[in-house]
Amino acid sequence: MSERNRPIDPVGPNGVELVFFYPCPHCGHSVPLVAPVQPATVRCDACSRRFPIIPVDERAQRYFKVVTNNGRACIDPDFA
């Protein structure tokens, strides 16, 4: 089998990000945000209205990344 036709082996993660869902106070839609560590005003992707959010703790985010080896410890052991 040539190199071009050879099946590609599955690839594991080499990083992780935490996604937090913030409920829009105007329409109730869950707005996904990648670990916001600063206070901010965001726009709802459903109703387009803006609202302020409470940031997540940056230390907790770093802790999660450390204990999961930046996501590598989260892979399904049946595929490792």
Distance bins in CASP14 RR format, pairs under 12 A and 6 or more apart:
PFRMAT RR
TARGET T0000
AUTHOR 0000-0000-0000
RMODE 2
METHOD distances of the structure
MODEL  1
1 7 0 0 0 0 1 0 0 0 0 0 0
9 79 0 0 0 0 0 1 0 0 0 0 0
10 75 0 0 0 0 1 0 0 0 0 0 0
10 76 0 0 0 0 0 1 0 0 0 0 0
10 78 0 0 0 0 0 1 0 0 0 0 0
10 79 1 0 0 1 0 0 0 0 0 0 0
10 80 0 0 0 0 0 1 0 0 0 0 0
11 72 0 0 0 0 0 1 0 0 0 0 0
11 75 0 0 0 0 0 1 0 0 0 0 0
11 79 0 0 0 0 0 1 0 0 0 0 0
12 69 0 0 0 0 0 1 0 0 0 0 0
12 70 0 0 0 0 0 1 0 0 0 0 0
12 71 0 0 0 0 1 0 0 0 0 0 0
12 72 1 0 0 1 0 0 0 0 0 0 0
12 73 0 0 0 0 0 1 0 0 0 0 0
12 74 0 0 0 0 1 0 0 0 0 0 0
12 75 1 0 1 0 0 0 0 0 0 0 0
12 76 0 0 0 0 1 0 0 0 0 0 0
12 79 0 0 0 0 1 0 0 0 0 0 0
12 80 0 0 0 0 1 0 0 0 0 0 0
13 65 0 0 0 0 0 1 0 0 0 0 0
13 68 0 0 0 0 1 0 0 0 0 0 0
13 69 0 0 0 0 1 0 0 0 0 0 0
13 70 1 0 0 1 0 0 0 0 0 0 0
13 71 1 0 1 0 0 0 0 0 0 0 0
13 72 1 0 0 1 0 0 0 0 0 0 0
13 73 0 0 0 0 1 0 0 0 0 0 0
13 74 1 0 0 1 0 0 0 0 0 0 0
13 75 1 0 0 1 0 0 0 0 0 0 0
13 76 0 0 0 0 0 1 0 0 0 0 0
13 79 0 0 0 0 0 1 0 0 0 0 0
13 80 0 0 0 0 0 1 0 0 0 0 0
14 69 0 0 0 0 0 1 0 0 0 0 0
14 70 1 0 0 1 0 0 0 0 0 0 0
14 71 0 0 0 0 1 0 0 0 0 0 0
14 72 1 0 0 1 0 0 0 0 0 0 0
14 74 0 0 0 0 0 1 0 0 0 0 0
14 75 0 0 0 0 0 1 0 0 0 0 0
15 64 0 0 0 0 0 1 0 0 0 0 0
15 65 1 0 0 1 0 0 0 0 0 0 0
15 68 0 0 0 0 1 0 0 0 0 0 0
15 69 0 0 0 0 1 0 0 0 0 0 0
15 70 1 0 1 0 0 0 0 0 0 0 0
15 71 1 0 1 0 0 0 0 0 0 0 0
15 72 1 0 0 1 0 0 0 0 0 0 0
15 73 0 0 0 0 0 1 0 0 0 0 0
15 74 0 0 0 0 1 0 0 0 0 0 0
15 75 0 0 0 0 0 1 0 0 0 0 0
16 34 0 0 0 0 0 1 0 0 0 0 0
16 35 0 0 0 0 0 1 0 0 0 0 0
16 61 0 0 0 0 1 0 0 0 0 0 0
16 62 0 0 0 0 0 1 0 0 0 0 0
16 64 1 0 0 1 0 0 0 0 0 0 0
16 65 1 0 0 1 0 0 0 0 0 0 0
16 66 0 0 0 0 0 1 0 0 0 0 0
16 67 0 0 0 0 0 1 0 0 0 0 0
16 68 1 0 0 1 0 0 0 0 0 0 0
16 69 0 0 0 0 1 0 0 0 0 0 0
16 70 1 0 1 0 0 0 0 0 0 0 0
16 71 1 1 0 0 0 0 0 0 0 0 0
16 72 0 0 0 0 1 0 0 0 0 0 0
16 73 0 0 0 0 1 0 0 0 0 0 0
16 74 1 0 0 1 0 0 0 0 0 0 0
16 75 0 0 0 0 0 1 0 0 0 0 0
17 32 0 0 0 0 0 1 0 0 0 0 0
17 33 0 0 0 0 0 1 0 0 0 0 0
17 34 1 0 1 0 0 0 0 0 0 0 0
17 35 1 0 0 1 0 0 0 0 0 0 0
17 36 0 0 0 0 0 1 0 0 0 0 0
17 37 0 0 0 0 0 1 0 0 0 0 0
17 56 0 0 0 0 0 1 0 0 0 0 0
17 61 0 0 0 0 1 0 0 0 0 0 0
17 64 0 0 0 0 1 0 0 0 0 0 0
17 65 0 0 0 0 1 0 0 0 0 0 0
17 68 0 0 0 0 0 1 0 0 0 0 0
17 70 0 0 0 0 1 0 0 0 0 0 0
17 71 0 0 0 0 1 0 0 0 0 0 0
18 32 0 0 0 0 0 1 0 0 0 0 0
18 33 0 0 0 0 1 0 0 0 0 0 0
18 34 1 0 0 1 0 0 0 0 0 0 0
18 35 1 0 1 0 0 0 0 0 0 0 0
18 36 0 0 0 0 1 0 0 0 0 0 0
18 37 0 0 0 0 0 1 0 0 0 0 0
18 56 1 0 0 1 0 0 0 0 0 0 0
18 57 0 0 0 0 0 1 0 0 0 0 0
18 58 0 0 0 0 0 1 0 0 0 0 0
18 60 0 0 0 0 1 0 0 0 0 0 0
18 61 1 0 1 0 0 0 0 0 0 0 0
18 62 0 0 0 0 0 1 0 0 0 0 0
18 63 0 0 0 0 0 1 0 0 0 0 0
18 64 1 0 0 1 0 0 0 0 0 0 0
18 65 0 0 0 0 1 0 0 0 0 0 0
18 68 0 0 0 0 0 1 0 0 0 0 0
18 70 0 0 0 0 0 1 0 0 0 0 0
18 71 0 0 0 0 0 1 0 0 0 0 0
18 74 0 0 0 0 0 1 0 0 0 0 0
19 30 0 0 0 0 0 1 0 0 0 0 0
19 31 0 0 0 0 0 1 0 0 0 0 0
19 32 1 0 1 0 0 0 0 0 0 0 0
19 33 1 0 0 1 0 0 0 0 0 0 0
19 34 1 0 1 0 0 0 0 0 0 0 0
19 35 1 0 0 1 0 0 0 0 0 0 0
19 36 0 0 0 0 0 1 0 0 0 0 0
19 56 0 0 0 0 0 1 0 0 0 0 0
19 61 0 0 0 0 0 1 0 0 0 0 0
19 64 0 0 0 0 0 1 0 0 0 0 0
20 30 0 0 0 0 1 0 0 0 0 0 0
20 31 0 0 0 0 1 0 0 0 0 0 0
20 32 1 0 0 1 0 0 0 0 0 0 0
20 33 1 0 1 0 0 0 0 0 0 0 0
20 34 1 0 0 1 0 0 0 0 0 0 0
20 35 1 0 0 1 0 0 0 0 0 0 0
20 36 1 0 0 1 0 0 0 0 0 0 0
20 37 0 0 0 0 0 1 0 0 0 0 0
20 40 0 0 0 0 0 1 0 0 0 0 0
20 42 0 0 0 0 0 1 0 0 0 0 0
20 53 0 0 0 0 1 0 0 0 0 0 0
20 54 0 0 0 0 1 0 0 0 0 0 0
20 55 0 0 0 0 1 0 0 0 0 0 0
20 56 1 0 1 0 0 0 0 0 0 0 0
20 57 0 0 0 0 0 1 0 0 0 0 0
20 60 0 0 0 0 0 1 0 0 0 0 0
20 61 0 0 0 0 1 0 0 0 0 0 0
20 64 0 0 0 0 0 1 0 0 0 0 0
21 28 0 0 0 0 0 1 0 0 0 0 0
21 29 0 0 0 0 1 0 0 0 0 0 0
21 30 1 0 1 0 0 0 0 0 0 0 0
21 31 1 0 0 1 0 0 0 0 0 0 0
21 32 1 0 1 0 0 0 0 0 0 0 0
21 33 1 0 0 1 0 0 0 0 0 0 0
21 34 0 0 0 0 0 1 0 0 0 0 0
21 35 0 0 0 0 0 1 0 0 0 0 0
21 36 0 0 0 0 0 1 0 0 0 0 0
21 42 0 0 0 0 0 1 0 0 0 0 0
21 44 0 0 0 0 0 1 0 0 0 0 0
21 45 0 0 0 0 0 1 0 0 0 0 0
21 53 0 0 0 0 0 1 0 0 0 0 0
21 56 0 0 0 0 0 1 0 0 0 0 0
22 28 0 0 0 0 1 0 0 0 0 0 0
22 29 0 0 0 0 1 0 0 0 0 0 0
22 30 1 0 0 1 0 0 0 0 0 0 0
22 31 1 0 1 0 0 0 0 0 0 0 0
22 32 0 0 0 0 1 0 0 0 0 0 0
22 33 1 0 0 1 0 0 0 0 0 0 0
22 34 0 0 0 0 0 1 0 0 0 0 0
22 35 0 0 0 0 0 1 0 0 0 0 0
22 36 0 0 0 0 1 0 0 0 0 0 0
22 40 0 0 0 0 0 1 0 0 0 0 0
22 41 0 0 0 0 0 1 0 0 0 0 0
22 42 1 0 0 1 0 0 0 0 0 0 0
22 43 0 0 0 0 0 1 0 0 0 0 0
22 44 0 0 0 0 1 0 0 0 0 0 0
22 45 0 0 0 0 0 1 0 0 0 0 0
22 50 0 0 0 0 0 1 0 0 0 0 0
22 51 1 0 0 1 0 0 0 0 0 0 0
22 52 0 0 0 0 1 0 0 0 0 0 0
22 53 1 0 1 0 0 0 0 0 0 0 0
22 54 0 0 0 0 1 0 0 0 0 0 0
22 55 0 0 0 0 0 1 0 0 0 0 0
22 56 0 0 0 0 0 1 0 0 0 0 0
23 29 1 0 0 1 0 0 0 0 0 0 0
23 30 1 0 1 0 0 0 0 0 0 0 0
23 31 1 0 0 1 0 0 0 0 0 0 0
23 32 0 0 0 0 0 1 0 0 0 0 0
23 33 0 0 0 0 0 1 0 0 0 0 0
23 42 0 0 0 0 0 1 0 0 0 0 0
23 44 0 0 0 0 1 0 0 0 0 0 0
23 46 0 0 0 0 0 1 0 0 0 0 0
23 47 0 0 0 0 0 1 0 0 0 0 0
23 51 0 0 0 0 1 0 0 0 0 0 0
23 53 0 0 0 0 0 1 0 0 0 0 0
23 54 0 0 0 0 0 1 0 0 0 0 0
24 30 1 0 0 1 0 0 0 0 0 0 0
24 31 1 0 1 0 0 0 0 0 0 0 0
24 32 0 0 0 0 0 1 0 0 0 0 0
24 33 0 0 0 0 0 1 0 0 0 0 0
24 42 0 0 0 0 1 0 0 0 0 0 0
24 43 0 0 0 0 1 0 0 0 0 0 0
24 44 1 0 1 0 0 0 0 0 0 0 0
24 45 0 0 0 0 1 0 0 0 0 0 0
24 46 1 0 0 1 0 0 0 0 0 0 0
24 47 1 0 0 1 0 0 0 0 0 0 0
24 48 0 0 0 0 1 0 0 0 0 0 0
24 49 1 0 0 1 0 0 0 0 0 0 0
24 50 0 0 0 0 1 0 0 0 0 0 0
24 51 1 0 0 1 0 0 0 0 0 0 0
24 52 0 0 0 0 0 1 0 0 0 0 0
24 53 0 0 0 0 0 1 0 0 0 0 0
25 31 0 0 0 0 0 1 0 0 0 0 0
25 41 0 0 0 0 0 1 0 0 0 0 0
25 42 0 0 0 0 0 1 0 0 0 0 0
25 44 0 0 0 0 1 0 0 0 0 0 0
25 47 0 0 0 0 0 1 0 0 0 0 0
25 49 0 0 0 0 1 0 0 0 0 0 0
25 50 0 0 0 0 0 1 0 0 0 0 0
25 51 1 0 1 0 0 0 0 0 0 0 0
25 52 0 0 0 0 1 0 0 0 0 0 0
25 53 0 0 0 0 0 1 0 0 0 0 0
26 42 0 0 0 0 0 1 0 0 0 0 0
26 43 0 0 0 0 0 1 0 0 0 0 0
26 44 1 0 0 1 0 0 0 0 0 0 0
26 46 0 0 0 0 1 0 0 0 0 0 0
26 47 1 0 1 0 0 0 0 0 0 0 0
26 48 0 0 0 0 1 0 0 0 0 0 0
26 49 1 0 1 0 0 0 0 0 0 0 0
26 50 0 0 0 0 1 0 0 0 0 0 0
26 51 1 0 0 1 0 0 0 0 0 0 0
27 43 0 0 0 0 0 1 0 0 0 0 0
27 44 1 0 0 1 0 0 0 0 0 0 0
27 45 0 0 0 0 0 1 0 0 0 0 0
27 46 1 0 1 0 0 0 0 0 0 0 0
27 47 1 0 1 0 0 0 0 0 0 0 0
27 48 0 0 0 0 1 0 0 0 0 0 0
27 49 1 0 0 1 0 0 0 0 0 0 0
27 51 0 0 0 0 0 1 0 0 0 0 0
28 44 0 0 0 0 1 0 0 0 0 0 0
28 45 0 0 0 0 0 1 0 0 0 0 0
28 46 1 0 0 1 0 0 0 0 0 0 0
28 47 0 0 0 0 1 0 0 0 0 0 0
28 49 0 0 0 0 0 1 0 0 0 0 0
28 51 0 0 0 0 0 1 0 0 0 0 0
29 42 0 0 0 0 0 1 0 0 0 0 0
29 43 0 0 0 0 0 1 0 0 0 0 0
29 44 1 0 1 0 0 0 0 0 0 0 0
29 45 1 0 0 1 0 0 0 0 0 0 0
29 46 1 1 0 0 0 0 0 0 0 0 0
29 47 1 0 0 1 0 0 0 0 0 0 0
29 48 0 0 0 0 0 1 0 0 0 0 0
29 49 0 0 0 0 1 0 0 0 0 0 0
29 51 0 0 0 0 0 1 0 0 0 0 0
30 44 0 0 0 0 1 0 0 0 0 0 0
30 45 0 0 0 0 1 0 0 0 0 0 0
30 46 0 0 0 0 1 0 0 0 0 0 0
31 40 0 0 0 0 0 1 0 0 0 0 0
31 41 0 0 0 0 0 1 0 0 0 0 0
31 42 1 0 0 1 0 0 0 0 0 0 0
31 43 0 0 0 0 1 0 0 0 0 0 0
31 44 1 0 1 0 0 0 0 0 0 0 0
31 45 1 0 0 1 0 0 0 0 0 0 0
31 46 1 0 0 1 0 0 0 0 0 0 0
31 47 0 0 0 0 1 0 0 0 0 0 0
31 48 0 0 0 0 0 1 0 0 0 0 0
31 49 0 0 0 0 0 1 0 0 0 0 0
31 50 0 0 0 0 0 1 0 0 0 0 0
31 51 0 0 0 0 1 0 0 0 0 0 0
31 53 0 0 0 0 1 0 0 0 0 0 0
32 42 0 0 0 0 0 1 0 0 0 0 0
32 44 0 0 0 0 0 1 0 0 0 0 0
32 45 0 0 0 0 1 0 0 0 0 0 0
32 46 0 0 0 0 0 1 0 0 0 0 0
32 53 0 0 0 0 0 1 0 0 0 0 0
33 40 0 0 0 0 1 0 0 0 0 0 0
33 41 0 0 0 0 0 1 0 0 0 0 0
33 42 1 0 0 1 0 0 0 0 0 0 0
33 43 0 0 0 0 0 1 0 0 0 0 0
33 44 0 0 0 0 0 1 0 0 0 0 0
33 45 0 0 0 0 0 1 0 0 0 0 0
33 51 0 0 0 0 0 1 0 0 0 0 0
33 53 1 0 0 1 0 0 0 0 0 0 0
33 54 0 0 0 0 0 1 0 0 0 0 0
33 55 0 0 0 0 1 0 0 0 0 0 0
33 56 0 0 0 0 1 0 0 0 0 0 0
34 40 0 0 0 0 0 1 0 0 0 0 0
34 42 0 0 0 0 0 1 0 0 0 0 0
34 55 0 0 0 0 0 1 0 0 0 0 0
34 56 0 0 0 0 1 0 0 0 0 0 0
34 61 0 0 0 0 1 0 0 0 0 0 0
35 53 0 0 0 0 0 1 0 0 0 0 0
35 55 0 0 0 0 1 0 0 0 0 0 0
35 56 1 0 1 0 0 0 0 0 0 0 0
35 57 0 0 0 0 1 0 0 0 0 0 0
35 58 0 0 0 0 1 0 0 0 0 0 0
35 59 0 0 0 0 0 1 0 0 0 0 0
35 60 0 0 0 0 1 0 0 0 0 0 0
35 61 1 0 1 0 0 0 0 0 0 0 0
35 62 0 0 0 0 1 0 0 0 0 0 0
35 64 0 0 0 0 1 0 0 0 0 0 0
35 65 0 0 0 0 1 0 0 0 0 0 0
36 42 1 0 0 1 0 0 0 0 0 0 0
36 52 0 0 0 0 0 1 0 0 0 0 0
36 53 1 0 0 1 0 0 0 0 0 0 0
36 54 0 0 0 0 1 0 0 0 0 0 0
36 55 1 0 1 0 0 0 0 0 0 0 0
36 56 1 0 0 1 0 0 0 0 0 0 0
36 57 0 0 0 0 0 1 0 0 0 0 0
36 58 0 0 0 0 1 0 0 0 0 0 0
36 61 0 0 0 0 1 0 0 0 0 0 0
37 53 0 0 0 0 0 1 0 0 0 0 0
37 54 0 0 0 0 0 1 0 0 0 0 0
37 55 1 0 1 0 0 0 0 0 0 0 0
37 56 1 0 0 1 0 0 0 0 0 0 0
37 57 1 0 0 1 0 0 0 0 0 0 0
37 58 1 0 1 0 0 0 0 0 0 0 0
37 59 0 0 0 0 1 0 0 0 0 0 0
37 60 0 0 0 0 1 0 0 0 0 0 0
37 61 1 0 0 1 0 0 0 0 0 0 0
37 62 0 0 0 0 1 0 0 0 0 0 0
38 52 0 0 0 0 0 1 0 0 0 0 0
38 53 0 0 0 0 1 0 0 0 0 0 0
38 54 0 0 0 0 0 1 0 0 0 0 0
38 55 1 0 1 0 0 0 0 0 0 0 0
38 56 0 0 0 0 1 0 0 0 0 0 0
38 57 0 0 0 0 0 1 0 0 0 0 0
38 58 0 0 0 0 1 0 0 0 0 0 0
39 51 0 0 0 0 0 1 0 0 0 0 0
39 52 1 0 0 1 0 0 0 0 0 0 0
39 53 1 0 0 1 0 0 0 0 0 0 0
39 54 1 0 0 1 0 0 0 0 0 0 0
39 55 1 0 1 0 0 0 0 0 0 0 0
39 56 0 0 0 0 0 1 0 0 0 0 0
40 50 0 0 0 0 1 0 0 0 0 0 0
40 51 0 0 0 0 1 0 0 0 0 0 0
40 52 1 0 0 1 0 0 0 0 0 0 0
40 53 1 0 1 0 0 0 0 0 0 0 0
40 54 0 0 0 0 1 0 0 0 0 0 0
40 55 1 0 0 1 0 0 0 0 0 0 0
40 56 0 0 0 0 0 1 0 0 0 0 0
41 49 0 0 0 0 0 1 0 0 0 0 0
41 50 1 0 1 0 0 0 0 0 0 0 0
41 51 1 0 0 1 0 0 0 0 0 0 0
41 52 1 0 1 0 0 0 0 0 0 0 0
41 53 1 0 0 1 0 0 0 0 0 0 0
41 54 0 0 0 0 0 1 0 0 0 0 0
41 55 0 0 0 0 0 1 0 0 0 0 0
42 48 0 0 0 0 0 1 0 0 0 0 0
42 49 0 0 0 0 1 0 0 0 0 0 0
42 50 1 0 0 1 0 0 0 0 0 0 0
42 51 1 0 0 1 0 0 0 0 0 0 0
42 52 1 0 0 1 0 0 0 0 0 0 0
42 53 1 0 1 0 0 0 0 0 0 0 0
42 54 0 0 0 0 0 1 0 0 0 0 0
42 55 0 0 0 0 0 1 0 0 0 0 0
43 49 1 0 0 1 0 0 0 0 0 0 0
43 50 1 0 1 0 0 0 0 0 0 0 0
43 51 0 0 0 0 1 0 0 0 0 0 0
43 52 0 0 0 0 0 1 0 0 0 0 0
43 53 0 0 0 0 0 1 0 0 0 0 0
44 50 1 0 0 1 0 0 0 0 0 0 0
44 51 1 0 0 1 0 0 0 0 0 0 0
44 53 0 0 0 0 0 1 0 0 0 0 0
55 61 0 0 0 0 1 0 0 0 0 0 0
56 62 0 0 0 0 0 1 0 0 0 0 0
56 63 0 0 0 0 0 1 0 0 0 0 0
56 64 0 0 0 0 0 1 0 0 0 0 0
57 63 0 0 0 0 1 0 0 0 0 0 0
57 64 0 0 0 0 0 1 0 0 0 0 0
58 64 0 0 0 0 0 1 0 0 0 0 0
58 65 0 0 0 0 0 1 0 0 0 0 0
59 65 0 0 0 0 0 1 0 0 0 0 0
59 66 0 0 0 0 0 1 0 0 0 0 0
60 66 0 0 0 0 0 1 0 0 0 0 0
60 67 0 0 0 0 0 1 0 0 0 0 0
61 67 0 0 0 0 0 1 0 0 0 0 0
61 68 0 0 0 0 0 1 0 0 0 0 0
61 70 0 0 0 0 0 1 0 0 0 0 0
62 68 0 0 0 0 0 1 0 0 0 0 0
62 70 0 0 0 0 0 1 0 0 0 0 0
63 70 0 0 0 0 0 1 0 0 0 0 0
64 70 0 0 0 0 1 0 0 0 0 0 0
64 71 0 0 0 0 1 0 0 0 0 0 0
64 73 0 0 0 0 0 1 0 0 0 0 0
64 74 0 0 0 0 1 0 0 0 0 0 0
65 71 1 0 0 1 0 0 0 0 0 0 0
65 72 0 0 0 0 0 1 0 0 0 0 0
65 73 0 0 0 0 0 1 0 0 0 0 0
65 74 0 0 0 0 0 1 0 0 0 0 0
66 72 0 0 0 0 0 1 0 0 0 0 0
66 73 0 0 0 0 1 0 0 0 0 0 0
67 73 1 0 0 1 0 0 0 0 0 0 0
67 74 0 0 0 0 0 1 0 0 0 0 0
68 74 1 0 1 0 0 0 0 0 0 0 0
68 75 0 0 0 0 1 0 0 0 0 0 0
69 75 0 0 0 0 1 0 0 0 0 0 0
72 80 0 0 0 0 1 0 0 0 0 0 0
73 80 0 0 0 0 0 1 0 0 0 0 0
74 80 0 0 0 0 0 1 0 0 0 0 0
END
